[in-house]
Amino acid sequence: MTTEYTESELQFNSKLVLHLSENDSDNTRWSTDYFITYNHVTCMYELVGRRKSTSSDENYPPFAFTCSKMTHLIEFLDLCIYDEYGFSLTLYNYNNIDETEDLGYEFYEALLDENYIMVEYCSLKLRDDRSILRQSLSTLKHMYKYKYEDDYSVVVSDNSSVKQLELSKS
């Protein structure tokens, strides 16, 4: 399903996906995965997730959460993630996602591929490492690309101004 990254036109067709993974203290009872993206059309954070039993074949139904503000997303994660267990955070940059597909939990779970990892942190605590989570969520929101006919542009927004970088296809 995934196409390995190559030096080609695919490098201009990217989507950032933040993956959070939480396990119980001894990794024997359950785990929870969260996939977070930012929709630049609706201006909403979109989270899909699922809790799974690691001691049986029992899987809980996937869940979804959307919000427009980062603070609301972090409040939701505060509610869900038990801080004593911690979590890992991985930021992926995929170049093979068709935005017209159903981008639910199963889609992102099947897409996990270390070839697309930009950054990864392990053993984070929400209370102590909130700045890393905020930086990652901000990156989802403020880095995106546009395609203007034959010219590609990456837009980096810092809330007060927008900077546009022209990228050459050659």
Backbone as a printed PyTorch tensor [residue, N CA C, xyz], in Angstrom:
tensor([[[  0.8100,  -1.1890,   0.0000],
         [  0.0000,   0.0000,   0.0000],
         [  0.8580,   1.2590,   0.0000]],

        [[  1.9560,   1.2420,   0.7180],
         [  2.7980,   2.4300,   0.7620],
         [  3.8110,   2.3830,  -0.3620]],

        [[  4.1570,   3.5540,  -0.8200],
         [  5.1610,   3.7060,  -1.8560],
         [  6.3800,   4.3400,  -1.2170]],

        [[  7.5220,   3.7280,  -1.3980],
         [  8.7300,   4.2620,  -0.7690],
         [  9.0570,   5.6350,  -1.3300]],

        [[  9.4910,   6.5170,  -0.4420],
         [  9.8410,   7.8860,  -0.8200],
         [ 10.9920,   7.8850,  -1.8050]],

        [[ 10.8430,   8.6310,  -2.8690],
         [ 11.9180,   8.7980,  -3.8570],
         [ 12.0550,  10.2720,  -4.1640]],

        [[ 13.1700,  10.6330,  -4.7540],
         [ 13.3880,  12.0210,  -5.1790],
         [ 12.5800,  12.2460,  -6.4490]],

        [[ 11.3380,  12.5860,  -6.2760],
         [ 10.4580,  12.7610,  -7.4190],
         [  9.3910,  13.7850,  -7.0820]],

        [[  8.4030,  13.8430,  -7.9480],
         [  7.2950,  14.7600,  -7.7340],
         [  6.5530,  14.4330,  -6.4400]],

        [[  6.6520,  13.2020,  -5.9420],
         [  5.9690,  12.8090,  -4.7070],
         [  6.3950,  13.6460,  -3.5090]],

        [[  7.5890,  14.1920,  -3.5380],
         [  8.0450,  14.9750,  -2.3890],
         [  7.2080,  16.2390,  -2.1860]],

        [[  6.4500,  16.6590,  -3.1900],
         [  5.6090,  17.8400,  -3.0700],
         [  4.1870,  17.4910,  -2.6630]],

        [[  3.8750,  16.2210,  -2.5510],
         [  2.5370,  15.7670,  -2.2020],
         [  2.6010,  15.1190,  -0.8290]],

        [[  2.7160,  15.9150,   0.2180],
         [  2.9180,  15.3440,   1.5410],
         [  1.7960,  15.7200,   2.4970]],

        [[  1.6270,  14.8740,   3.4990],
         [  0.6510,  15.1050,   4.5530],
         [  1.2870,  14.6880,   5.8690]],

        [[  1.2330,  15.5790,   6.8550],
         [  1.7770,  15.2860,   8.1730],
         [  0.7290,  14.5700,   9.0170]],

        [[  1.1620,  13.5100,   9.6750],
         [  0.2980,  12.7290,  10.5650],
         [  1.0480,  12.5330,  11.8740]],

        [[  0.4070,  12.9050,  12.9810],
         [  0.9860,  12.7270,  14.3090],
         [  0.3890,  11.4740,  14.9250]],

        [[  1.2610,  10.5600,  15.3640],
         [  0.8250,   9.3050,  15.9800],
         [  1.2610,   9.3010,  17.4390]],

        [[  0.2980,   9.1390,  18.3490],
         [  0.5860,   8.9760,  19.7690],
         [  0.2280,   7.5580,  20.1460]],

        [[  1.0910,   6.9080,  20.9090],
         [  0.8480,   5.5370,  21.3390],
         [  1.0720,   5.4400,  22.8370]],

        [[  0.0760,   4.9250,  23.5340],
         [  0.1160,   4.7980,  24.9900],
         [ -0.0490,   3.3330,  25.3550]],

        [[  0.7410,   2.8520,  26.3020],
         [  0.6280,   1.4840,  26.8020],
         [  0.4680,   1.5110,  28.3080]],

        [[ -0.1140,   0.4260,  28.8550],
         [ -0.1900,   0.3560,  30.3020],
         [  1.2120,   0.1820,  30.8760]],

        [[  1.3330,   0.2170,  32.1800],
         [  2.6560,   0.2710,  32.8180],
         [  3.5650,  -0.8950,  32.4600]],

        [[  3.0070,  -2.0900,  32.3060],
         [  3.8540,  -3.2400,  31.9770],
         [  3.5580,  -3.8030,  30.5870]],

        [[  2.7670,  -3.0580,  29.8040],
         [  2.4630,  -3.4130,  28.4140],
         [  1.8320,  -4.7940,  28.2880]],

        [[  1.0100,  -5.1650,  29.2730],
         [  0.4100,  -6.4960,  29.2360],
         [ -1.1100,  -6.4870,  29.1390]],

        [[ -1.7600,  -5.3310,  29.3610],
         [ -3.2210,  -5.3120,  29.3720],
         [ -3.8300,  -4.5800,  28.1870]],

        [[ -3.3390,  -3.3980,  27.8550],
         [ -3.9500,  -2.6180,  26.7950],
         [ -2.9660,  -1.6180,  26.2030]],

        [[ -3.3380,  -1.1160,  25.0530],
         [ -2.6160,  -0.0170,  24.4150],
         [ -3.6390,   0.8510,  23.6980]],

        [[ -3.3050,   2.1140,  23.5180],
         [ -4.1820,   3.0300,  22.7990],
         [ -3.3400,   3.8030,  21.7890]],

        [[ -3.8420,   3.8750,  20.5610],
         [ -3.1860,   4.6340,  19.5020],
         [ -4.0890,   5.7810,  19.0710]],

        [[ -3.4730,   6.9370,  18.8350],
         [ -4.1680,   8.1280,  18.3740],
         [ -3.4560,   8.6200,  17.1180]],

        [[ -4.2170,   8.9590,  16.0850],
         [ -3.6720,   9.5670,  14.8730],
         [ -4.3080,  10.9440,  14.7360]],

        [[ -3.4700,  11.9650,  14.6090],
         [ -3.9570,  13.3430,  14.5730],
         [ -3.4700,  14.0170,  13.2900]],

        [[ -4.3850,  14.6800,  12.6070],
         [ -4.0550,  15.4670,  11.4230],
         [ -4.7400,  16.8230,  11.5560]],

        [[ -4.3840,  17.7330,  10.6750],
         [ -5.0520,  19.0330,  10.6220],
         [ -5.6360,  19.2040,   9.2350]],

        [[ -6.9290,  19.4850,   9.1640],
         [ -7.6110,  19.6880,   7.9010],
         [ -7.5830,  21.1770,   7.5860]],

        [[ -6.8490,  21.5610,   6.5550],
         [ -6.6920,  22.9770,   6.2130],
         [ -7.9030,  23.5520,   5.4900]],

        [[ -8.8190,  22.7140,   5.0670],
         [-10.0440,  23.1940,   4.4410],
         [-11.0550,  23.5800,   5.5230]],

        [[-11.2400,  22.6990,   6.5120],
         [-12.2110,  22.9680,   7.5820],
         [-11.5840,  23.6940,   8.7740]],

        [[-10.2510,  23.8090,   8.7930],
         [ -9.5120,  24.4270,   9.9070],
         [ -9.7910,  23.7060,  11.2220]],

        [[ -9.7520,  22.3740,  11.1610],
         [-10.0380,  21.5500,  12.3350],
         [ -8.9300,  20.5090,  12.5300]],

        [[ -8.6160,  20.2690,  13.8050],
         [ -7.7910,  19.1110,  14.1430],
         [ -8.7040,  17.8920,  14.0840]],

        [[ -8.1840,  16.7940,  13.5340],
         [ -8.9590,  15.5570,  13.4350],
         [ -8.1670,  14.4450,  14.0960]],

        [[ -8.7830,  13.7920,  15.0630],
         [ -8.1390,  12.6950,  15.7960],
         [ -8.9930,  11.4500,  15.6280]],

        [[ -8.3430,  10.3430,  15.3160],
         [ -8.9900,   9.0290,  15.3420],
         [ -8.1290,   8.1360,  16.2210]],

        [[ -8.7560,   7.2330,  16.9380],
         [ -7.9990,   6.3780,  17.8390],
         [ -8.7250,   5.0910,  18.1530]],

        [[ -8.0080,   4.2200,  18.8490],
         [ -8.5990,   2.9480,  19.2770],
         [ -7.8000,   2.4060,  20.4530]],

        [[ -8.5170,   1.8770,  21.4100],
         [ -7.9010,   1.1620,  22.5210],
         [ -7.9600,  -0.3150,  22.2000]],

        [[ -6.8790,  -1.0430,  22.4940],
         [ -6.7950,  -2.4740,  22.1950],
         [ -6.3290,  -3.2190,  23.4280]],

        [[ -6.8190,  -4.4140,  23.5640],
         [ -6.3550,  -5.2920,  24.6250],
         [ -5.0990,  -5.9990,  24.1250]],

        [[ -4.0510,  -6.0190,  24.9390],
         [ -2.8380,  -6.7490,  24.5440],
         [ -2.8180,  -8.1470,  25.1370]],

        [[ -3.7940,  -8.4510,  25.9950],
         [ -3.8300,  -9.7770,  26.6210],
         [ -4.8670, -10.6880,  25.9830]],

        [[ -5.6730, -10.1620,  25.0640],
         [ -6.6690, -10.9770,  24.3680],
         [ -6.8870, -10.3830,  22.9760]],

        [[ -7.7950, -10.9870,  22.2320],
         [ -8.1090, -10.4970,  20.8930],
         [ -9.1600,  -9.3940,  20.9180]],

        [[ -9.5390,  -8.9510,  22.1020],
         [-10.5750,  -7.9410,  22.2300],
         [-10.0570,  -6.5750,  21.7600]],

        [[-10.7980,  -5.9740,  20.8580],
         [-10.5060,  -4.6130,  20.4040],
         [-11.7360,  -3.7570,  20.6460]],

        [[-11.5270,  -2.5700,  21.1000],
         [-12.6160,  -1.6380,  21.3290],
         [-12.9080,  -0.8980,  20.0290]],

        [[-14.0970,  -0.3390,  19.8860],
         [-14.3980,   0.3690,  18.6340],
         [-13.5430,   1.6300,  18.4950]],

        [[-13.2170,   1.9990,  17.2670],
         [-12.4740,   3.2400,  17.0590],
         [-13.3150,   4.4370,  17.4950]],

        [[-12.6440,   5.5280,  17.8060],
         [-13.3280,   6.7550,  18.1800],
         [-12.7200,   7.9070,  17.3940]],

        [[-13.4450,   9.0050,  17.3290],
         [-12.9840,  10.1810,  16.5970],
         [-13.3020,  11.4200,  17.4110]],

        [[-12.4850,  12.4410,  17.2330],
         [-12.6570,  13.7120,  17.9220],
         [-12.1650,  14.7980,  16.9830]],

        [[-12.9260,  15.8520,  16.8340],
         [-12.4860,  16.9990,  16.0400],
         [-12.6830,  18.2710,  16.8590]],

        [[-11.8100,  19.2220,  16.6280],
         [-11.9220,  20.5210,  17.2980],
         [-11.1140,  21.5390,  16.5070]],

        [[-11.4050,  22.8050,  16.7550],
         [-10.7010,  23.8610,  16.0240],
         [ -9.5090,  24.4080,  16.7950]],

        [[ -9.4670,  24.1870,  18.1010],
         [ -8.3870,  24.7570,  18.9110],
         [ -7.4730,  23.6830,  19.4900]],

        [[ -6.1950,  23.9810,  19.4700],
         [ -5.1970,  23.0750,  20.0260],
         [ -5.4580,  22.8080,  21.5120]],

        [[ -5.8650,  23.8170,  22.2480],
         [ -6.1090,  23.6420,  23.6870],
         [ -7.2090,  22.6220,  23.9430]],

        [[ -8.2330,  22.5890,  23.0910],
         [ -9.3070,  21.6080,  23.2590],
         [ -8.8000,  20.1970,  22.9730]],

        [[ -7.9320,  20.0580,  21.9910],
         [ -7.3550,  18.7560,  21.6880],
         [ -6.4850,  18.2730,  22.8470]],

        [[ -5.6920,  19.1470,  23.4040],
         [ -4.8310,  18.7670,  24.5260],
         [ -5.6800,  18.4150,  25.7480]],

        [[ -6.7830,  19.1250,  25.9750],
         [ -7.6920,  18.7700,  27.0710],
         [ -8.2600,  17.3670,  26.8650]],

        [[ -8.6210,  17.0290,  25.6300],
         [ -9.1250,  15.6870,  25.3310],
         [ -8.0470,  14.6320,  25.6230]],

        [[ -6.8070,  14.8990,  25.1880],
         [ -5.7190,  13.9630,  25.4410],
         [ -5.4100,  13.8550,  26.9320]],

        [[ -5.5250,  14.9690,  27.6750],
         [ -5.3680,  14.9360,  29.1330],
         [ -6.3570,  13.9670,  29.7670]],

        [[ -7.5620,  13.9570,  29.2520],
         [ -8.5980,  13.0730,  29.7580],
         [ -8.2810,  11.6090,  29.4380]],

        [[ -7.7440,  11.3520,  28.2580],
         [ -7.5510,   9.9800,  27.7730],
         [ -6.2390,   9.3290,  28.2130]],

        [[ -5.1570,  10.0880,  28.2350],
         [ -3.8320,   9.5060,  28.4860],
         [ -3.5300,   9.5360,  29.9780]],

        [[ -3.2720,   8.3670,  30.5290],
         [ -2.8940,   8.2630,  31.9360],
         [ -1.4130,   8.6270,  32.0430]],

        [[ -1.1360,   9.7240,  32.6910],
         [  0.2080,  10.3110,  32.6700],
         [  1.2750,   9.4130,  33.2740]],

        [[  0.9320,   8.5760,  34.2070],
         [  1.9420,   7.7140,  34.8290],
         [  2.5110,   6.6920,  33.8510]],

        [[  1.7330,   6.3050,  32.8500],
         [  2.2100,   5.3180,  31.8810],
         [  3.0380,   5.9520,  30.7750]],

        [[  2.7330,   7.1730,  30.4410],
         [  3.4730,   7.8490,  29.3830],
         [  3.0160,   7.4230,  28.0000]],

        [[  3.6560,   8.0070,  26.9900],
         [  3.2830,   7.7200,  25.6090],
         [  4.4710,   8.0170,  24.7010]],

        [[  4.3860,   7.5260,  23.4810],
         [  5.3780,   7.8820,  22.4660],
         [  4.7010,   8.7720,  21.4340]],

        [[  5.4870,   9.6170,  20.7940],
         [  4.9920,  10.5740,  19.8080],
         [  5.8400,  10.4150,  18.5480]],

        [[  5.1870,  10.2070,  17.4210],
         [  5.8760,  10.0660,  16.1420],
         [  5.1980,  10.9540,  15.1150]],

        [[  5.9920,  11.7590,  14.4180],
         [  5.4710,  12.6100,  13.3570],
         [  5.8830,  12.0020,  12.0210]],

        [[  4.8810,  11.6840,  11.2040],
         [  5.1030,  11.0960,   9.8880],
         [  4.8510,  12.1370,   8.8080]],

        [[  5.5840,  12.0400,   7.7060],
         [  5.3610,  12.8680,   6.5310],
         [  5.0960,  11.9200,   5.3580]],

        [[  3.8220,  11.6710,   5.0890],
         [  3.4420,  10.7320,   4.0340],
         [  3.3110,  11.4530,   2.7010]],

        [[  3.7500,  10.7780,   1.6450],
         [  3.6280,  11.3340,   0.2940],
         [  2.7080,  10.4820,  -0.5670]],

        [[  1.9290,   9.6230,   0.0620],
         [  1.1110,   8.6830,  -0.6990],
         [ -0.3200,   8.5940,  -0.1780]],

        [[ -0.8260,   9.6500,   0.4150],
         [ -2.1920,   9.6440,   0.9370],
         [ -3.1040,  10.3390,  -0.0550]],

        [[ -4.1420,   9.6350,  -0.4450],
         [ -5.1760,  10.2010,  -1.3080],
         [ -6.2460,  10.7890,  -0.3970]],

        [[ -6.3890,  12.1080,  -0.4160],
         [ -7.3060,  12.8030,   0.4950],
         [ -8.7630,  12.4020,   0.2720]],

        [[ -9.0740,  11.7470,  -0.8450],
         [-10.4540,  11.3570,  -1.1000],
         [-10.8110,  10.0410,  -0.4250]],

        [[ -9.8210,   9.3070,   0.0870],
         [-10.0790,   8.0400,   0.7710],
         [-10.6880,   8.2860,   2.1460]],

        [[-11.3050,   7.2440,   2.7050],
         [-11.8080,   7.3050,   4.0730],
         [-10.6080,   7.2550,   5.0030]],

        [[-10.3100,   8.3660,   5.6580],
         [ -9.1170,   8.4680,   6.4910],
         [ -9.4630,   8.1600,   7.9510]],

        [[-10.0040,   6.9730,   8.1770],
         [-10.3570,   6.5320,   9.5180],
         [ -9.1950,   5.8360,  10.2070]],

        [[ -9.4610,   5.3050,  11.3850],
         [ -8.4270,   4.6770,  12.1930],
         [ -7.7190,   3.5410,  11.4430]],

        [[ -8.4860,   2.6550,  10.8310],
         [ -7.8990,   1.4990,  10.1460],
         [ -6.9580,   1.9340,   9.0150]],

        [[ -7.3190,   3.0270,   8.3310],
         [ -6.4760,   3.5470,   7.2610],
         [ -5.1000,   3.9300,   7.8070]],

        [[ -5.0670,   4.7220,   8.8710],
         [ -3.7930,   5.1800,   9.4280],
         [ -3.0030,   4.0390,  10.0630]],

        [[ -3.6950,   3.1080,  10.7070],
         [ -3.0070,   1.9670,  11.3230],
         [ -2.2760,   1.1440,  10.2570]],

        [[ -2.9250,   0.9350,   9.1240],
         [ -2.3080,   0.1720,   8.0340],
         [ -1.1580,   0.9330,   7.3810]],

        [[ -1.1440,   2.2480,   7.5330],
         [ -0.1560,   3.0920,   6.8760],
         [  1.1480,   3.2430,   7.6600]],

        [[  1.1960,   2.7910,   8.9250],
         [  2.4020,   2.9650,   9.7360],
         [  3.6160,   2.3790,   9.0130]],

        [[  4.6120,   3.2150,   8.7970],
         [  5.8030,   2.8010,   8.0540],
         [  6.9690,   3.6800,   8.4920]],

        [[  8.0180,   3.0580,   9.0030],
         [  9.1520,   3.8240,   9.5270],
         [  9.8760,   4.6480,   8.4630]],

        [[  9.6630,   4.3580,   7.1910],
         [ 10.2940,   5.1350,   6.1260],
         [  9.8010,   6.5780,   6.0790]],

        [[  8.6640,   6.8540,   6.7040],
         [  8.0620,   8.1840,   6.6470],
         [  8.2160,   8.9710,   7.9460]],

        [[  8.9500,   8.4520,   8.9080],
         [  9.1150,   9.1230,  10.1960],
         [ 10.0020,  10.3570,  10.0360]],

        [[  9.5090,  11.4890,  10.5580],
         [ 10.3030,  12.7200,  10.6010],
         [ 10.9690,  12.8730,  11.9590]],

        [[ 10.2050,  12.5870,  13.0210],
         [ 10.7240,  12.7280,  14.3760],
         [  9.9690,  11.7490,  15.2720]],

        [[ 10.6700,  11.2560,  16.2930],
         [ 10.0550,  10.3030,  17.2080],
         [ 10.5860,  10.5330,  18.6140]],

        [[  9.6690,  10.5420,  19.5800],
         [ 10.0200,  10.6560,  20.9980],
         [  9.3620,   9.5040,  21.7430]],

        [[ 10.0750,   8.9150,  22.6690],
         [  9.5400,   7.8130,  23.4630],
         [  9.5070,   8.2090,  24.9360]],

        [[  8.6640,   7.5360,  25.6940],
         [  8.5690,   7.6970,  27.1520],
         [  8.2890,   9.1390,  27.5630]],

        [[  7.3520,   9.7810,  26.8850],
         [  6.9580,  11.1340,  27.2470],
         [  5.8840,  11.0950,  28.3310]],

        [[  5.8430,  12.1370,  29.1270],
         [  4.7880,  12.3370,  30.1210],
         [  4.0450,  13.6050,  29.7280]],

        [[  2.7390,  13.5380,  29.6410],
         [  1.9600,  14.6840,  29.1950],
         [  2.1940,  15.9020,  30.0770]],

        [[  2.2910,  15.6840,  31.3650],
         [  2.4650,  16.8060,  32.2990],
         [  3.8380,  17.4520,  32.1250]],

        [[  4.8830,  16.6720,  31.8270],
         [  6.2470,  17.1990,  31.7260],
         [  6.6490,  17.5950,  30.3090]],

        [[  6.0640,  16.9540,  29.3150],
         [  6.5070,  17.1310,  27.9320],
         [  5.4430,  17.7850,  27.0530]],

        [[  4.6280,  18.6120,  27.6440],
         [  3.5540,  19.2800,  26.9190],
         [  4.0870,  20.1480,  25.7770]],

        [[  5.2640,  20.7360,  25.9450],
         [  5.8060,  21.6100,  24.8900],
         [  6.1130,  20.8250,  23.6120]],

        [[  6.5630,  19.5850,  23.7400],
         [  6.8230,  18.7580,  22.5530],
         [  5.5140,  18.4670,  21.8250]],

        [[  4.4690,  18.1630,  22.5930],
         [  3.1620,  17.9200,  21.9870],
         [  2.6520,  19.1850,  21.3020]],

        [[  2.7650,  20.3290,  21.9460],
         [  2.3120,  21.6030,  21.3620],
         [  3.0790,  21.9200,  20.0700]],

        [[  4.3890,  21.7250,  20.0750],
         [  5.1860,  21.9810,  18.8630],
         [  4.7360,  21.0770,  17.7250]],

        [[  4.4700,  19.8290,  18.0290],
         [  4.0410,  18.8730,  16.9970],
         [  2.6770,  19.2530,  16.4410]],

        [[  1.7360,  19.6190,  17.3120],
         [  0.4060,  20.0210,  16.8530],
         [  0.4700,  21.3200,  16.0590]],

        [[  1.3130,  22.2310,  16.4810],
         [  1.4930,  23.4830,  15.7550],
         [  2.0550,  23.2220,  14.3630]],

        [[  2.9760,  22.2990,  14.2580],
         [  3.5620,  21.9450,  12.9640],
         [  2.4920,  21.3960,  12.0330]],

        [[  1.5910,  20.5600,  12.5540],
         [  0.5000,  20.0380,  11.7240],
         [ -0.3170,  21.1820,  11.1280]],

        [[ -0.5890,  22.1890,  11.9460],
         [ -1.4560,  23.2850,  11.5260],
         [ -0.7580,  24.2770,  10.6090]],

        [[  0.5030,  24.5650,  10.8580],
         [  1.1540,  25.6890,  10.1880],
         [  2.0430,  25.3220,   9.0120]],

        [[  2.1580,  24.0710,   8.7010],
         [  2.9440,  23.6950,   7.5160],
         [  2.0530,  22.9060,   6.5610]],

        [[  1.8820,  23.4510,   5.3930],
         [  1.0710,  22.7900,   4.3880],
         [  1.5260,  23.2280,   3.0170]],

        [[  0.9970,  22.5490,   2.0050],
         [  1.4370,  22.8530,   0.6430],
         [  0.2430,  23.1570,  -0.2480]],

        [[  0.5120,  23.9420,  -1.2680],
         [ -0.4670,  24.2410,  -2.3010],
         [  0.1410,  23.8750,  -3.6440]],

        [[ -0.7190,  23.4960,  -4.5850],
         [ -0.2520,  23.2830,  -5.9470],
         [ -0.9560,  24.2950,  -6.8400]],

        [[ -0.1830,  25.1950,  -7.4180],
         [ -0.6950,  26.1890,  -8.3530],
         [ -0.2820,  25.7640,  -9.7560]],

        [[ -1.1870,  25.1120, -10.4770],
         [ -0.9320,  24.6020, -11.8120],
         [  0.4020,  23.8610, -11.8510]],

        [[  1.4560,  24.4340, -12.4170],
         [  2.7350,  23.7330, -12.5180],
         [  3.7260,  24.1460, -11.4420]],

        [[  3.3640,  25.0890, -10.5940],
         [  4.2710,  25.5570,  -9.5440],
         [  3.8220,  25.0050,  -8.2000]],

        [[  4.7760,  24.5870,  -7.4120],
         [  4.4900,  24.0780,  -6.0830],
         [  4.9460,  25.1060,  -5.0600]],

        [[  4.1790,  25.2580,  -4.0160],
         [  4.5310,  26.1830,  -2.9530],
         [  4.3060,  25.5170,  -1.6110]],

        [[  5.1850,  25.7600,  -0.6970],
         [  4.9960,  25.3580,   0.6930],
         [  4.7160,  26.6290,   1.4560]],

        [[  3.6620,  26.6390,   2.2220],
         [  3.2880,  27.8190,   2.9740],
         [  3.5500,  27.5440,   4.4480]],

        [[  4.2860,  28.4260,   5.0720],
         [  4.5660,  28.3360,   6.4930],
         [  3.9120,  29.5340,   7.1450]],

        [[  2.9420,  29.2650,   8.0060],
         [  2.1950,  30.3400,   8.6460],
         [  2.5890,  30.4100,  10.1080]],

        [[  2.8040,  31.6170,  10.5990],
         [  3.1190,  31.7830,  12.0200],
         [  2.0470,  32.6220,  12.7120]],

        [[  0.8130,  32.5580,  12.2030],
         [ -0.3520,  33.2670,  12.7360],
         [ -0.3280,  34.7620,  12.4700]],

        [[  0.8110,  35.4000,  12.3480],
         [  0.8280,  36.8310,  12.1100],
         [  1.1530,  37.1520,  10.6540]],

        [[  1.8270,  36.2310,   9.9920],
         [  2.1430,  36.4500,   8.5840],
         [  2.2820,  35.1110,   7.9000]],

        [[  2.2000,  35.1380,   6.6090],
         [  2.3420,  33.9250,   5.8180],
         [  3.5290,  34.0970,   4.9150]],

        [[  4.4160,  33.1160,   4.9490],
         [  5.5960,  33.1450,   4.0930],
         [  5.4430,  32.0480,   3.0570]],

        [[  5.6660,  32.3570,   1.8220],
         [  5.5190,  31.3830,   0.7540],
         [  6.8690,  31.0850,   0.1330]],

        [[  7.1780,  29.8180,   0.0300],
         [  8.4230,  29.3880,  -0.5620],
         [  8.1210,  28.7040,  -1.8730]],

        [[  8.6840,  29.1890,  -2.9590],
         [  8.4880,  28.5600,  -4.2470],
         [  9.4640,  27.3920,  -4.3780]],

        [[  8.9600,  26.2630,  -4.8230],
         [  9.7730,  25.0710,  -4.9750],
         [  9.8580,  24.7160,  -6.4450]],

        [[ 11.0240,  24.4060,  -6.8880],
         [ 11.2420,  24.0360,  -8.2670],
         [ 10.9980,  22.5330,  -8.4350]],

        [[ 10.3420,  22.1480,  -9.5350],
         [ 10.0970,  20.7380,  -9.8060],
         [ 11.3260,  20.0590, -10.3980]],

        [[ 12.3260,  20.7980, -10.7730],
         [ 13.4920,  20.1880, -11.4160],
         [ 14.4620,  19.6530, -10.4030]]])
